[in-house]
Amino acid sequence: MDFLQRTLDGLLEAGPYALVGLGLTLGFGLLHRVNLAYGASAMLGAYAGSWLHVRLDWPVWAVLPCVVLATALAGLYVQWLCFPDTDRATGSVQRASSVVSGADSREVVALASSFAVWMQLEQLCVNLLPRHLNPFPDIASTHEWSLGPLGLRPDRLVMCIAAAGLVMWVARWIHTNRTGLALRAAADHPLAAHLSGLRVPQLQRWGFVLASGLSGVAACAVLALEGQVTPMFGMWMLMKGLAAAMIGGLGNLRGLLWSAALLGVAEAHAQALFGPLGRDAATWGLLLLALLLRSARKTSWAPAGGLHA
Amino acid sequence: MRDALCASEPGIGLAIQMIVLCLVALSAWLVLRVGRISLGQQAYFGIGGYCTALLTTVGQWPLDIALLAATLGGAIAAALMSWPLLRLPGLHYAVASLAVAELFRLSLSGWQYQVPGPSGTPVGPDGVHGFRDIRWLFDHQISQFDYLMWASAVLIAVVLALVALSRTRLGLAMKMVGHDETLAASQGLPVHRLRLLATALAGAVAAFAGGLYAHQLTYIEPALFDPMLGIHAVGYSMLGGLATPLGPLLGAALDLGLLEATRWFEGWRMVLFGTLVAVFLRWRPRGLLDETLVCRLRSAWQSRHHTVSTAMADQS
């Protein structure tokens, strides 16, 4: 029975993981923006929310939109600093001369500069609220439903369903809506998108802000159930988001759902068997296994050293 | 928790830590050179630290031999771990290397192997508490200054060896793989093997740095080689420039130099540093010592050398 309870708890963890992976798979995978400051932007939004909650005593309904807004603004800042607009005259993205492996050197540079911004945003958060544990508006439910011998947290269930709904909606939007298609075109084939009359720099910018806003939604959902935020949150967001997004296939929004469920269940069982170290090892082990399997399945998959598949 | 990147000791301690960070940055640079980004060089740093400490405390080996053995161990571990991963494309390889490093760190956090030391107290890895009492330098009365001189000599030797390597056919082949692997493969170069060799060399350099660090600090724990160390190492290479082995050294010096220089901005140091690095990379996306600058410096040096030689010939 413990096994079933742990499996159920793990499945309910899929909600937060899917939400955290959503912005990341959209940003890294579909928009080709390798942004290491992904977690730090959400952390800045969460700290701003905690500050409004603690210092100004704002209610939950006011704090949560502010968190999303602050994260989106932080994303705009990261975009401006680390992903400068490409050739404005043509809107084209000409590959800069290669520094690393024939890959777009700007992507490698963006990786390094977004890391610097990560450090910067994290320090800003700590300056804003220096304590390790900072209260966040708590909307977690205290009671538990009974399903025979199993217990089920209704707040986790609601979050799981909402996360699945949001992921499916974004997947549909990005593949069928004209704006979603334009975002993908601007990321995949900027020159062709420009020649089709699309405003590539604006689309790239707003796509990035959308991915950041989604990470703000994820931060709200995760932290509103935890009731607190710590300086480790940025790193947690990035690492869990990477794991969830890459196990399901970077850029694959439907794969994100099952990978989040797999990750949640594997972590719950590993924690019960081997403690917290086992939980972390399960995350990294699964990620490594998924990458190795993918590599073995697609031997001819590696392009000429492209940064992303 | 002490951070490997937090150079809090002034003077000689800081200088040794800078040398250690330069070596880790060089190891990240070597992987970048062949067209891959490794966020997991901290794993080999940890392997070097633990291997050297085990050999000098439990095995009672001399430090230099222990460091050589750990360096070899780091190279073998890097080659074995990279063998299945190197076919992954860029970002996937970067994340896979991070996953390997994290799995290794978590394994060390659960590893306990302690034996009675010379003074009766148990020595050896003790899970998350790390490996304490690595006292070889104290036991053999090696001063910090002597250790610094020795470490500096090793760093200079590594840089010279890498410069010499980059001028050989092997070094040029590695550079070619880094620039365009398809072109390199069409020229008949064994791309995968060249990458494997570079990652093995990088693992050796990082392991050596780990051994140096463990003995300077007399203590090493798994938390010291968290992802931040690997990401910083890549950042140093990008900041300093990828054209020459001096680039990562410059990047590390700028980072630690700026951190030290702006200490009076306490609390806002990383805010300032983050902005500086991001703005700097916009201005010089290929780092300070990029190919263009290195070519210009080389041409200036050669023309100056030529002028002086001509003047001397005229005088004689």
Interface residues (C-beta under 8 A of the other chain):
Chain A: F28 V34 L36 L81 C82 P84 A96 S98 V99 V100 S101 G102 A103 S105 R106 V108 V109 L111 A112 S113 S114 F115 A116 V117 W118 M119 Q120 L121 E122 Q123 L124 N127 M235 M239 L242 M246 L250 L277 D280 A281 W284 G285 L287 L288 L291 L292 R294 S295 T299 W301 A302 P303 A304 G305 G306 L307 H308 A309
Chain B: L32 V34 G35 R36 I37 P84 L85 R87 L88 P89 G90 L91 H92 A94 V95 A96 A99 V100 E102 L103 L106 S107 S109 G110 V177 G178 H179 D180 E181 T182 P227 I231 V234 G235 M238 L239 L242 G267 W268 R269 M270 V271 F273 G274 T275 L276 V277 A278 V279 L281 R282 P285 R286 D290
